[in-house]
């Protein structure tokens, strides 16, 4: 018969992982470019460092705030609706190497990606601000496995639910040093909210049903506040060509608190409850990220390409990450633009078998989008005000709809139950994501 200490070994392992690494796993939610936070970025696969203007520039390159000071602009809403399909062995599995024993799951995410504004202060100065959600995760996994060896029998079941989002609120300013050179800076207050629910049960005994069992339930909730500066530059060697540089400086976390509650029940010794509250402040949470891009901008076509680099973050298992993006927009008819692009979104973390349920995925994908704009409503506004709207109006209304398709490959940590043995390991996973982004706004 399986010994009681085997169940305790597994339960203790999972309990320690839940207590020690819950904040770590929550902080890893989402990749670097999980959500494109403007209609221009969503249409061009995020390749906007060299071409960003108006509300797009507030987040991606504040130098672009001085790129077009002839009008003001408000992005009334940008929302992202996503569906993620994951094909992976279950978090608890008795066949981690068999691809035909996979767990396929669907995940849904609704993200208020951005609300932003832009306004010129002078022919050389523009300002902007807004609310952005560049990263959001909603994961749920539930699985169980049973294995037997002779008269010994064991069963392990686990349910894990992770919900986390990161928000940026702030603004920036852009200044045109010359007609060809612009510089800018933004500062954002960052807010990370995270929730992890973790249930585990294990049984070890014989085929007759006698034996010992343990149940562990963990709930972790955390919030973190910080500051992140962004510095940008755009240079136009020609009227239709621009070069862009942007540096997302290292984030400084000013406040970080996690409340972790764990309840344990052992059929031999009874129950136990543990509550841990940790608080941390003033720490650098990443090494920053550097972007460089080039763009061609003409009246009816826009093309852009860029790359980004982030050094390994201050954490075990991190790695240097390079990503590339390319995109374009073309004017099909008056008031109608089509766009598209390709991108990579590689994770800055390596898989860690010791983190139960942790996942590392490297994505690549494409975006497709359409933008419609009209001045007709602006002419109606002018007529309602008893003004001569004429054939044109300074008020431009726009709506953009973009679709993002991404495929990812990576590693996920699983609990493997095989015969009389229980071990923690990593296994390959495949992820497919489809998301839609809807933006509306007005410029005047």
Rosetta blueprint (number, residue, H / E / L):
1 X L
2 X L
3 X L
4 X H
5 X H
6 X H
7 X H
8 X H
9 X H
10 X H
11 X H
12 X H
13 X H
14 X H
15 X H
16 X H
17 X H
18 X H
19 X H
20 X H
21 X H
22 X H
23 X H
24 X H
25 X H
26 X H
27 X H
28 X L
29 X L
30 X L
31 X L
32 X L
33 X L
34 X L
35 X L
36 X L
37 X L
38 X L
39 X H
40 X H
41 X H
42 X H
43 X H
44 X L
45 X L
46 X L
47 X L
48 X L
49 X L
50 X L
51 X L
52 X L
53 X L
54 X H
55 X H
56 X H
57 X H
58 X H
59 X H
60 X H
61 X L
62 X H
63 X H
64 X H
65 X H
66 X H
67 X L
68 X L
69 X L
70 X L
71 X L
72 X L
73 X E
74 X E
75 X E
76 X E
77 X E
78 X E
79 X E
80 X E
81 X E
82 X E
83 X E
84 X E
85 X E
86 X E
87 X E
88 X E
89 X L
90 X L
91 X L
92 X E
93 X E
94 X L
95 X L
96 X L
97 X L
98 X L
99 X H
100 X H
101 X H
102 X L
103 X E
104 X E
105 X E
106 X E
107 X E
108 X E
109 X E
110 X E
111 X E
112 X E
113 X E
114 X E
115 X E
116 X E
117 X E
118 X E
119 X E
120 X E
121 X E
122 X E
123 X L
124 X L
125 X E
126 X E
127 X E
128 X E
129 X E
130 X E
131 X E
132 X E
133 X E
134 X E
135 X E
136 X E
137 X E
138 X E
139 X E
140 X E
141 X E
142 X E
143 X E
144 X E
145 X E
146 X E
147 X E
148 X E
149 X E
150 X L
151 X L
152 X E
153 X E
154 X E
155 X E
156 X E
157 X E
158 X E
159 X E
160 X E
161 X E
162 X E
163 X E
164 X E
165 X E
166 X E
167 X E
168 X E
169 X E
170 X E
171 X E
172 X E
173 X E
174 X E
175 X E
176 X E
177 X L
178 X L
179 X L
180 X L
181 X E
182 X E
183 X E
184 X E
185 X E
186 X E
187 X E
188 X E
189 X E
190 X E
191 X E
192 X E
193 X E
194 X E
195 X E
196 X E
197 X E
198 X E
199 X E
200 X E
201 X E
202 X E
203 X E
204 X E
205 X E
206 X E
207 X L
208 X L
209 X L
210 X L
211 X E
212 X E
213 X E
214 X E
215 X E
216 X E
217 X E
218 X E
219 X E
220 X E
221 X E
222 X E
223 X E
224 X E
225 X E
226 X E
227 X E
228 X E
229 X E
230 X E
231 X E
232 X E
233 X E
234 X E
235 X E
236 X E
237 X E
238 X E
239 X L
240 X L
241 X E
242 X E
243 X E
244 X E
245 X E
246 X E
247 X E
248 X E
249 X L
250 X L
251 X L
252 X E
253 X E
254 X E
255 X E
256 X E
257 X E
258 X E
259 X E
260 X E
261 X E
262 X E
263 X E
264 X E
265 X E
266 X E
267 X L
268 X L
269 X L
270 X E
271 X E
272 X E
273 X E
274 X E
275 X E
276 X E
277 X E
278 X E
279 X E
280 X E
281 X L
282 X L
283 X E
284 X E
285 X L
286 X L
287 X L
288 X L
289 X E
290 X E
291 X E
292 X E
293 X E
294 X E
295 X E
296 X E
297 X E
298 X E
299 X L
300 X L
301 X E
302 X E
303 X E
304 X E
305 X E
306 X E
307 X E
308 X E
309 X E
310 X E
311 X L
312 X L
313 X L
314 X L
315 X L
316 X L
317 X L
318 X E
319 X L
320 X L
321 X E
322 X E
323 X E
324 X E
325 X E
326 X E
327 X E
328 X E
329 X E
330 X E
331 X E
332 X E
333 X E
334 X L
335 X L
336 X E
337 X E
338 X E
339 X E
340 X E
341 X E
342 X E
343 X E
344 X E
345 X E
346 X L
347 X L
348 X L
349 X E
350 X L
351 X L
352 X L
353 X L
354 X L
355 X L
356 X L
357 X L
358 X L
359 X E
360 X E
361 X E
362 X E
363 X E
364 X E
365 X E
366 X E
367 X E
368 X E
369 X E
370 X E
371 X E
372 X E
373 X E
374 X E
375 X L
376 X H
377 X H
378 X H
379 X H
380 X H
381 X H
382 X H
383 X H
384 X H
385 X L
386 X L
387 X L
388 X L
389 X L
390 X L
391 X L
392 X L
393 X L
394 X L
395 X L
396 X E
397 X E
398 X E
399 X E
400 X E
401 X E
402 X E
403 X E
404 X E
405 X E
406 X E
407 X E
408 X E
409 X E
410 X E
411 X E
412 X E
413 X E
414 X E
415 X E
416 X E
417 X E
418 X E
419 X L
420 X L
421 X E
422 X E
423 X E
424 X E
425 X E
426 X E
427 X E
428 X E
429 X E
430 X E
431 X E
432 X E
433 X E
434 X E
435 X E
436 X E
437 X E
438 X E
439 X E
440 X E
441 X E
442 X E
443 X E
444 X L
